[in-house]
Amino acid sequence: PPSEAAGAPGWPVRVRRRSPPSLPLSAIPAAAKRLLWVDDEIDLLRPHLLFVQGRGYHVDAVANGDDALELLRLSPYDLVLLDEQMPGRSGMEVFDEIRRLDPLVPVVMVTKSE
């Protein structure tokens, strides 16, 4: 089967899928999908950013909601990854403003709990 879940019911569930082959950067199409990643700890996410970029996405990464909203006013994105807990404007406040600017852009809220 294409995916198999391992582990008992509940969290975490590990899903294994066949990965598509990695593309060399020279093979990335000129019109790559645009992703906006908003997280106050964006520097810690560098390995994840490189992974996504290596899959052919153009990624703009910003550390706060105000910068994200400014970028969204300048050009459209195909996906927004948005941290829920940030200093200044919370992720939910930024989400509400994103909906006013672009009601159709998919937004994935990201959070961590300790």
C-alpha positions in Angstrom: 0.0 0.0 0.0 1.1 3.6 -0.6 1.2 4.4 3.1 1.4 2.4 6.3 0.7 3.7 9.8 2.9 2.4 12.6 2.3 2.7 16.3 -0.7 2.5 18.6 -3.8 4.7 18.2 -3.2 8.2 19.4 -0.2 10.5 19.1 2.3 10.3 17.6 1.4 8.3 14.5 4.2 7.7 12.0 3.2 7.5 8.4 5.6 6.1 5.9 5.2 7.0 2.3 7.3 6.5 -0.8 9.2 9.7 -1.3 9.5 11.2 -4.8 13.1 11.4 -6.0 14.9 14.7 -5.0 15.4 17.1 -7.9 18.6 19.0 -8.3 18.2 22.7 -8.0 18.9 23.2 -11.7 15.7 21.1 -12.4 13.4 23.4 -10.4 10.9 25.1 -12.8 11.0 28.8 -13.1 7.4 29.2 -11.8 7.9 27.3 -8.5 5.1 27.3 -6.0 5.4 30.2 -3.6 5.3 29.5 0.1 5.3 32.0 3.0 6.6 30.7 6.3 5.9 32.9 9.3 7.5 31.9 12.6 9.2 33.9 15.3 11.8 31.1 15.6 12.4 30.9 11.8 16.2 30.6 12.2 15.7 27.3 14.0 13.6 26.0 11.0 16.5 26.3 8.5 16.7 22.5 7.8 13.0 22.4 7.1 13.2 25.5 4.8 16.1 23.8 2.9 14.0 20.6 2.6 11.0 22.5 1.1 13.2 24.5 -1.2 14.9 21.3 -2.4 11.5 20.1 -3.4 11.1 23.0 -5.8 9.2 25.6 -3.7 10.1 29.3 -3.5 10.1 30.0 0.3 9.9 33.5 1.8 10.5 33.2 5.6 9.7 36.0 8.0 9.8 36.2 11.8 6.6 38.2 12.5 3.1 38.8 11.3 3.6 42.4 10.2 6.3 41.3 7.7 4.1 38.5 6.5 1.2 40.8 5.8 3.5 43.2 4.0 4.7 40.4 1.7 1.1 39.2 1.1 0.1 42.8 0.0 3.0 42.7 -2.5 2.4 39.4 -4.2 0.2 36.2 -3.9 1.4 32.9 -2.3 0.2 29.4 -2.9 0.5 28.4 0.8 1.1 30.1 4.2 2.6 28.3 7.1 1.8 30.4 10.2 3.0 30.0 13.8 0.2 30.4 16.3 2.2 31.8 19.1 4.4 34.8 18.2 5.2 38.0 20.0 3.3 41.1 18.8 0.4 40.0 16.7 -0.7 36.4 17.5 -1.0 33.9 14.7 -4.8 34.1 14.9 -4.7 37.9 14.5 -2.5 37.5 11.5 -4.8 34.8 10.1 -7.8 37.1 10.3 -5.9 39.8 8.3 -4.7 37.2 5.8 -8.3 36.2 5.2 -9.2 39.8 4.5 -6.2 40.2 2.0 -6.6 36.8 0.3 -9.6 34.7 1.3 -8.5 31.8 -0.9 -4.9 31.2 0.1 -4.5 28.0 2.1 -3.1 28.7 5.6 -1.7 26.0 7.9 -1.5 27.0 11.5 1.6 25.6 13.2 2.1 25.4 17.0 4.1 23.5 19.5 3.2 22.6 23.1 5.6 21.8 25.8 
